[in-house]
Amino acid sequence: MSLFGSFKNIDNHKVITILGIKIKINLYLWRSFMGYKSPFRIPFGVAIRYKSFLPRVEFFAHYCRRPNYDFNGDKFESDYNKLTAGLDDASLSNVNNVVSIYKKYQELFNKKSISAKELGEYISLINPTEEELTAVERDCYSKINVINSNEYQFGMYKLPINHFESSVFYHRHSIDVLNSLSVIKEKCIIDVGGFIGDSALVFSPYTNKKIYSFEASPENFYLMQKTIAMNDLKNVIPVQLALGANVDEKLYLSGAGSCTVIDTDEEKNKSSLFSIASTTLDDYVQKNNLDVGLIKVDIEGYEQEFLKGAENTIKTQKPALLISIYHKPEDYLYIKPLIESWNLGYKFRVICPPENRLFETLLVAEVV
């Protein structure tokens, strides 16, 4: 308590008392306003100027942070050359945009404090343009209809919750860019990280066979079953398993919704993790004698572990691949060179929705 006032945290609010007058501010807004939650050391004046952007900066920081790695060093030059080898011009442009975000983040994080100009430059890198935002709002989000509290609709698609991501329902995970759609049509699709069945719903018309949609979260799996029923999806098989590097590996879940994360470390987050059933894609494919035409993977940064358990399926069947590589810099840098090292004849592209310069980035691969 100072001579003029006090600051207290009460029920997720900051209560400021100044000369006997109490002002109540949501704690999250307060921290964003002050810049306390930012990964950078931002002066008070800069925090005020950019207070509406700071939560977004904090959110992106999780996907950009890689300590003990020099994005300007020799190792990065080698990693960058491996990543970009053989990519087309559009993919190269997408890669360079993301690399510029990684580099700018590291540059700012290593400073004692940053200026308004520097923060503004970073924000301009991670934010879509007005034109990009307008397009996705016009063509996607404005077309979502609320039927009731348990049913939402976008075009022919229905969901039990209002979660129509543009990357899924507007861009369809970039499946339409594939040259092997006629081959995929007569084979099964593996959907890893099925969430609430949204990807399986969009993929359903692309195959005459089955879609096996893997989702480890009980909450998401329940909603997936509702999505399947609401849309009368006859060719979608929901599978409540996590796919990793080993059969019956002890895995855990943390987080919720579309940000549910798989973890192997029980002690690290003991209060927020619970165990889940797991296997490998190779084991599941072998036991069920599946002929795989497409694998889509979006499992919040666990993609490299998944690939360890899917190597045999990929090597022997050479399906088309749609792999999320945006969850952490390691995935962005190393997943493409890993698959390339198997010498299977894959051609690679790096694609991201234009309205989102970092999130939902896909490594698209197919043997042509």
N, C-alpha and C positions, 0 to 999 in steps of 0.2 A: 504494500500500500504506500503510494507516494503522497505527497502533500496535496496533489490535485486529483488523483484517481487511482483505480486499481484495474487489474486484468484477471479474470477468472474463467476457467473452462467448466461449463455446466451443461450437461445433456447435449453434447456435441455442438455447443455454441460457445462463442467467445463473448462473455459479458464484460463490457467496459463501463466502469463507473467514473464519471468525470464531474466533479463538483456536485455530487449527489444525484446526477442524472445517469440512469442505466441505459446502455445501448446494447442490444442483443444481435450478434452477427453469426450466421452459420459458420462453423469452424472450418469447413472445407473451403468456403469462399474467402474466409479470412486468410488462411494459409496461402491460397492462390494469389490473393491480393498482395500479400507481403512478400511472396516469392519464396517462402520457407520450404515448400515442397519441391521446388525446382532443383534439378541436378546441378545447376550452375550457381555460382555466387553472384547474385544479381543485386546491384545497388537499389535502394528503396525507390528512388525516382523512376528507374527503369521498370521496376516491378509494377508501379502504379500505371505507367504508360501501357504496359502489355499484360495487365492483370487478366484480361479475358482469354489470352492465349496460353498462360502459364500451365493450366491443367493439361492442355494438349502437348506442350513441351515435355512435361513430366511423363505423360503417357508414352510418348515416342521414345523417351530416354531408355526405357526397358529394352527396346528393340535395337538400339544403337550402341549401347555400352559394351565395350570389350576392353577391359583393362589389360595391361601388359602386352599390348599389340600395337605396333607402330604402323599406322596407315600411310606413312611417308617413307618407310624403311625398305630395305632390300627384300625382305620376306614378302611384304605386300606386293612389290613389283612382280615377284615370281608368282604369287597367288593370283594376282590380277591377270597375268598373261595366260595362266591355265584356265581361268574362268572365262575369259573372252575369246579364247581360241575357237575359230570356226563359227562364231555367232554372226548373224546378219546385222545390218545397220540399225534396224529398229531395236533389236535386242541390246546391241552395244550402247545405244542411247539410253535405254532403260537402266542398264548396269551403271553407266557413268552418273546418272542422276542419283542413284542410291549411294554409290561410292562417295559422291560429294556430300551427302547427308552424313555418312559415317565420319568422314574427314572433318567436317565442320563441327560435329558434335565433340569429337576428341579434342580439337583445337580449343573450343570454348571451355570444355570441362577441365583442361589443364591450366587454365588461367586463374589468377586470384579473384578477378571480377571481370565482368563483361559490360560493354557499353550498349546503349540503346540501338546503335547502328548494327553491332554484331548480332544482337539478339534478333533484330529485324531481318537480317540476312538469313539466319537459321530458320526463322518462321516462314520466310518466303520459299525456302527449299522444301519444307514438309507440308505446306498448305497447297491444296489444289487452287487453280485459278477460278475466277468467278464464272467463266464460261463452262468449265468442267463441272462445277457444282450445279449450275443451272441446268445443264444437259441431263445429269443423272436425276435431279429433282423432277424435271419435266417428264422424262421417259420411264422413270422407275417409281420413286417414292410417292409422287402425286397420284399414282394409279392404284395405290393400295386401298382396298375397301374393308371397312369394319362390318362384318356380318353380325356378330355378337361378341361377348367377352371371351368366347372360346373358339371363335372362327374368324379368320382373316383371309382375304383373297387378293391375289394379284393375277389378272388375266385368268387362265384356267387353273392356276395353282391355289391350293388352300393350305393354311397352316393353323395349328391350335394356339399359337402365340404370334404376335406381330413382330416377326424377325425376317423380313425380306431383304437380305443383303444384296446390294447391286452386283457384287462379284459372282453371286450364284444365279440370281433370277434375271439380271440384265445381261451379264457377260457369259453366263453358263460355264464358269470355270474355263473359258476359252476352248471348250471342246470343239467348237465349230471350225477352229483353225487347223484341226488335224486332217491329214491327208489319208488316214487309214480308217475312216468312218465305215466304209463298206465291209472291212474286215472285222471291226469291232461289233458290227451289227449281228454277226453270227457267233459271237463269243460273250462270255460273261464279263461283267464290270465289277471291280473291287473298289469299294468306297470306304476309305480308312479315315476315321474321324467323321462319322456320319451325322453327328450332332442331332438334330430333330428330324432328320430325313429329308432335308431341303435339297441336298445334292442328288440323292437317289431319285427324288421327285422330278428334278430337271433332267436327269440322265435316262429316266425310264423309257422314253421313245427311241433311244439310240441303240437299243439291243433287243433282239428277239429271244435272248436267253435270260439269265437271271442277273440281278444286281445284289451283291452281298455287301451290306452296309454295316460296318463295325463301329460300335459306340460303347465305351466302357462305363460312362456315367449313368447310373440308374435313373436319374431325373431326365436326362436327355433321351435315354432309351425309351422311357415311358412316352415322351412326346413324339418320338419317332414312330412308335406304334400307332399313335393317334393320327399322325400325318398319313401313314400308309392306309389306314382305314378311311379317312376323310376323302382321299383321292382315289380310292379303290385300286391301289397299285398291286397288280397280280404278280409282277415279276421282281418284287423287292423282298429279299430275305434279311430281316434284321438279326444281327449277331451281337450279343452283349459280351464282347471280349475286347481286351486291349491287345494290340499287335506290337511286339517288340523283337528283341534280339534272340530270346531264348524261350523254349516251351516251359510253361508253368513258372516263369520268373516271378518273384515277389515284387509286384508293382503297386503304386499308390496313386490316388487322385487328389488334387487340390484345386481350388478355384470353383467356378460355377459357370453354367451356360456355355456360350461359345468359347470361353477362355479357360475351360477345364484343362488342367495340365497333368501329364503323367510324370511320375517321379520314382526313382529307385531308392531314395534315401529316406528311410522312415524317421530317423532321429532329427533330420534337418527341420521338418515342419510337423512335428508329432501331433500338435493340436489340430491341424487342419487336413490331415491326410487319412484316407481309409483304403484298405487293400482291395484289389480287384483281380478278377481272373484274367489270365493272359496266355497267349500262345504266339507262334510265328506264322507269317503268311505261308511260308514254305510248307509247314506242317499241315495247315488247314487245307491248302490247295491239294496236297498229296492225298490226305485222308478223304477228301470229297471229290477227287478226280476232276478238278476244274480246268477248263480251257479258258485262259484269261486273255482278254483283248485290250483292256484298259485298267490302269491303276491310278486312282486319285488319292492323294495323301494330304491331309491338313490336320496335324496333331500337335500344334502349339510347341514346336521345337523338338519333338521326339522323332523327327523324320529319319535322322541318321541311324538311330537304334532300330527303327522299323526296317530300314534297308538291309541291315545285317541279317535280319530274319526273312528277308524276301529275295535275297541274292540268287538263290537257285531258280526260283520262279521267273525272275527277270532274265537270267542267263539262258534258260531253256525255252521260254515262251516268247520273249522279246515283246511284251505288250507296250502299247503307248503309255506314257507316263505324264501325269499332271501333279507335280510335287510342289508344295508350298516351301519357299526358301527364305521367307522374310522374318521369321520369328527371332532369329539371332544371326549376327554376322558370320559365325562359323558355318551355318547352313548355306548362306548366300555364297560364300567363298568355296566351300569344299564339296557340296553334294554333286554338282555337275562334273568336276574332275574325278570324283570317286566312280561314278557310273561310266564315265569315259574310259577309265583305266581298265574296265572289263572288256574293252575292244569288241563290242557287240554290233557296231555299225549305226549307233544312234545319232541322229541329227538333233541339235538342241536349239531352243529359243527361250528367251527370258521375256515374259509378258506380264504387264501389270495394268489394272484398270486406269484409264487416264485421269479419273477423278481422285486417284489415290496413288501417290508417287512412291510409297514405301510398302504399305500393307497390301496383302493379297497377291504379292508377286509370285508367279508360277514359273517353275522350270518345266517347259514343255519338251518332251522327248519322244521320238518315234523312229523306227527303223524304216528307211525309205530306199 
